[in-house]
């Protein structure tokens, strides 16, 4: 049979080779003179590789180098390789960052023909190679979880918006980018084509606070074009990611009620004024603000747009003393712009709230009788002098002050403005022995300025007990007749009938009226002081005695009593 022309050429090549190498055929010699500490993957047939090389003859003369060209070699390993067989065979089994010296005999190099004027015939070649990258078309984005927090309540889903920090490196460890350099997270949607495909896939399922390494082959990364001067063409990239935040545009405020004191007598509604403490953190636990640091509550109206929309919503329905955790997505917080250096753009905020108190500007003083004596026919009113016991606290139970702190129990004449208006209202109408709880809104208490030891706009809770009641006299009076006064008055005062009444005789007369229940002195003041003042007012000429004429004065309207109490 006759040979085809092409087959004849092949046979001729084989015969020539046999003629040239009559002895044993040499194989590639490999010197693995630098190995990385870790080798996650070795080059296999069918893989694509990127490597730098320097080619020399055995005498050290260089004939080619990718370093001189400024770009590494990229190609396929195996049957479809476009490099000389010895080099193709020599890179198999390499690890990224491994350095090899590959010595290639002529029959696995350029053979008996050489390569033009560069490689002479029958030349042994030496290649110094460092492997930069290896990947396969069957590869997918590889995820290695470095840290996953316990209690992962939510993981990234398609269409979520995420904020994350990252370090971007090539497979050989070269860092090409980092969000930490800019001290700002990378913010984007997931699964909507705003990221390279491998990152879109690699972020799915990530929890807040999780760290993962995402290894992305070139065709799922920046492909044949690379990314500017940062990422070469056909480069595998690795992103070490820390997820800081995740939310969805459909998210609403999330409220986790942690503690509700019982009973809850009232729940906050729109229009109420509220005082609360808070700790503010991002979803990864990083704190950004706290009212406790300022030792002052945050005070605001609810439902009137004075706070971010999410907080306005979260405060509705709270009870005094309640603790709740509130998670607010950015579209209900500070949005895509954030606020200064405190809140980053598109940040989800978590607030741990403790409700101290709230009230409404229309609130009145709330009185709750906790103990009523069996007999209650005598109740206190304006101008009465009362002795009482009290404890004052905030609605969250914080003690402010107490009558027990003082050696002497407090006394007050009602209706004289001696106490705050709300306490005045709370004391009115009490019986001796009665106990009350009185809730006083700030507009009947110490107002928005607060008082000594009393915070601004604080609702006060007084526990009251009435201990003693002394009937009073009208404001401006020193003495009050409880029945008709003697008529005529002066002869009744002139006990010795000498037509003049000195201080001693006046004192005896007034005390007699009090002892017999016909009159009452102003309580809370020394009786002798009051009687002396009354006497002085009647002693018109200051001669130390009162006469009948001095009990009356002349006016344009005729004679009228100078002091109505007499």
Steps between C-alpha positions, in 0.01 A plus 500: 500500500609849448546764774323828492732800473419624853561163662830470315613822662411370846689177440800693378497709819485189714793342312706815537426512872604140547814572312581806717430339841616144480522476882224534764265797442549774760202649684444847641703575812321703767662685787233626742728746670235718665172366637219695668398412854152402386398349170125500454515374141746347255500550124335218308433432134210708380584789732582849388811655646668838526869509573812700454799329348859561401649269236877439483743260343702271725784755495268759653443706187146640502295461184150603621314636804142600572635745755669692223169512316317634806224237488484140622426208273143365507403173342343157522682199645465163331424361156394833356794692641676745270839481672780252449426160659775526759374827641141374494609192690725698733228723644268215586472449876611857575351707779432872485813689610714194443827555313644228280803455283388281211775346284360385166689265266492584125239241404254663745606847392569619145662175385741464212368807322528756781304821476631735240801698606401494869523128589770292330422137403536230762509752786421427864295782651465620859184685612475677834125519573286656773133404493264793549160346438315182417135446410269277307192570292307264726586713805238685698538774758650325802394610846710441808332606825758654731262600780124471543334655805259298706133586480489607138150645472526610142720420201544672166240424234464617142380862473637584846715808549828432676784694657828315533872547541739308281862434412549406135804291406623300206558130547868560569414731790550834327253749646328702228231681699353541848201686643702547817737729311210740452352433846157450346293194422404389150124540466296327231207279407553125471377293208414794276811512283674780686786269601719253316319167471721318747445762769126499438505126570757510776308746720180297507436345841746725683407606855571835660842481660599200290841488337546294188755463225349492151729358229375602156634360170564751220188423296289586808719800581663748260566258212731564209502877552593505865429814700718792404846480645377323814391160372680335205315320223393145583570544870340305781406742778445442869280723712524471877164642603358622831125558478406811697136550406212355300146613436232494235307796367183319606613484863296671771597591854563188708404517867612246759329558833737390775323604820165660582436591865157404630257652522530711185236764568562703190663466159663781307312649208562767238526844658649376826825640631744223595825467689716195436853370524663319209812326377542528123704242309546384145398145412852371555486625859714812453362777727444845354310689771354466849288724721664334800834655404341843541314393815187653351190353341396580145180704517264543206145489370374181335339487159568861407814448292742623765705179474584262214195328357599156628539623857170687480337170407690290753404717798126465444341266753785494751436481874686689772801291606484283188819380333500420131752451220418681179663434162447777246589464129671801341198609296328562837814641661770721345479361146770474239674817621543407866573785737846649516768275641263336749268294276636357172295499184233229477556378857253280688471624858423305816376681811466343843236717665396549862185710537526730802167682470261670264209739526268705287476879519128455569561276802367603839626392839408137555393410854462143619388437859691205640351516852189678625424515875164373614397845624565786261281801578771762522704562184768759440448799275663831413662689789508194723828412664585135450775265610572214261748232399617445143731302273578645157636293211511488123261264326778246445542474879803726533477657844537879508424610855293413806368662815684223684823674400425784743478517879175696491191402306391756238217744567336715238211739479295398200421755234802719575719380212749346739523173301483411129154528352459128444581416861258769614228333293596157633476609863164673470203313647700249706390364837738444786634145460425487127773383262525582131715445193511820299645511147602851399580587136785750457270793411363464856844415640844642427443552126751468220775660708478246781597581857755409761557130437198486266574439129356718227139419402475223759174343609500467880337239720417604857395256773313714752359449849315777686601499866347817646254766392462850653224713361623823351377854441451682168811637334598835650320428827657441839181404683164364391168513691330162489173656615364851524735736679383673821290809435613750596859371479696750712314442829561128458874563453517745794502234765562742792267764353752788518438610138841389383646164400876445537686210330463268798125549518469466119701176513276355770190590300617340174623181670167475679316507167728227363472279807120524499483420129362836390809598298812359334852638468705450187669158545869441466605829662570570867173622653667778700661633182165498318317672790773763527464570125124528540543736796747718312260529208224625735718731710476786256697755707750241627448598862488139620122481545191470283201725550148472359575765240809311376293200404350705217650737243345775297480450122315676222232232530450532871625296790615143418702246699872533444546124541214282393608223735396730790 
